[in-house]
Amino acid sequence: MQIGVETDKAVDNKRLFVVANDDVTRMALQFMLHDENETHDLPTLETAFDKSADWEPDLLLLGIDVVAERGVAVLGLVRSRLPGTKILVVADNRDDPLLAACRGAGIDGQLIKPLTVEETRRRVDGLLGRKRAPIQIHAV
């Protein structure tokens, strides 16, 4: 199902990896982003690292649950294994101290739940250097 897809973005072949311990978050993000990006829902960072040997992603959407489980140092591991990849951390709460630590560790952006298609695509497009076309409302 395509929701407000801009065809020029759908063909520019940006690759996204979505890694989170929460299956629902991974699937929701994959659903929101797959129409305009090559989006891969991956259960672990190790799976992402293996897949990146053939296809390095442009952007990694990383659940804060992964950082909580492995520590903020995991961001350095991601930077070393995926050097050209931007990191967008997906968190439950803007005031989470762990999110602040991630910002201090140099993540490229954050996405706060609840997730919406519009905000998720806007954040992703911004990190990918894309400009979103303004939404046009036509009076009937």
N, C-alpha and C positions, 0 to 999 in steps of 0.2 A: 504494500500500500504506500503510495507516495503522497506525502503531506507537504504541500507548498514547496516542491522541489524546483530548484533553479538548474536547468539543464547544463549550463556552462560549468557548474560546480560538479555535477554528476559525472562529467567526462574528464575532469582535470586530474583524476587518479591520485587523490590524497589517501594515504593509508593510515588507519587508526587502529590501535590495539586498546581494548578495554579489559583491564585486569582488576578484579575485586573478589573478595571472598563471598560476597553476597550475590547469589545467582540472580535475584530479581533486579538488582541495580545493573548488573552486567547486561542482562537481556533487555532492560528498558533503554539503556544507552545505545546498545546495538540497534534496536528498533528505531530510535529517534534519528540515528546518524547514517544508517546504511544506504539510504536513497541518494545521498550526495557524496558519499565517501566509501572507500573500500574499508569496511569496519569488521574487525575480528574480535569476537567475544572469547577471551582466554581465561582459564581458571587460575593460572599461577604465573608468576614472573618467569619461572624457568621455562614454561611453555612459550612465553613471549620471546625470551632470549633465543630459544631454539628456532622459532619461526622467523626471527629477525636475521638469522644467518642467510636466508634466501631473500627476505623481503623486509628491509628495515622500515619501521613506521615513521611517519611524519610527526605523530602525536600519540602519547600514551595517556589514556585516562585511567588514573590509578585510584582505587578506593582507599580511603583513609584507614579502613580496616586492615589493609595489607601493611601500611606503615605502623599501625598500632601493634600488629603481630611481630613485625621484624625490626622495628626501630627506625628512627629518622635516618640512620646510616644507610638504609636501603636505597635512599635517593641518590647517594654517591655511587652505589653499585649500578643503579639504572643509568646514571650519566656515563659511567665507564663502559658499560656494555652496549648502550644505545646513544652514542655521542652526538648524533645529529637530531635526536628526537626531543621534542618539547614535552613537558610533563604538566598535566592538568590533574590536580587532586580533587576528588569528589568526596565531600564531607557532609555530615548530617547537620552541623551547626557552625555558623560563622565564628562563634566565640570559643570553639574548641582549642585548648592550649596546644594540642598536637598539630593543628592546622597552622597556628602561629609558628611553631617550630619548623614546619615544612616550608613556610614562607621564608624563614630565616636561612633555610638550607638551599634556597634558590629555585623553588619550583617556578614554573612559568605562569601558572594561573590556578584558580580554584573555582569549583562549581559546587554550589550549596543546594542541598535538597530542601524542599521538594523540587524535583526535576520537571521542567517543562520543555516541550519541543523547541519553542522560540528561544528561550534563554540558553539552552544547551547548544543549539546550532549557532547562536550569536557568539558565545564564548569560543567554541571550536573554530568558527570562521575567523575570529580575531587572531587566535594563535596561529592559524595557518596563513595569515596575511591576506585573507579574503575580505572584501567589503560586501555586506549584505545589501541587496536592493531594498529600498523602503517598501513597506507594505502599502499597497494602494487600495483605497476604499472608494468604490464607485456608488454614487447615489442612484437610486432607482426611481 
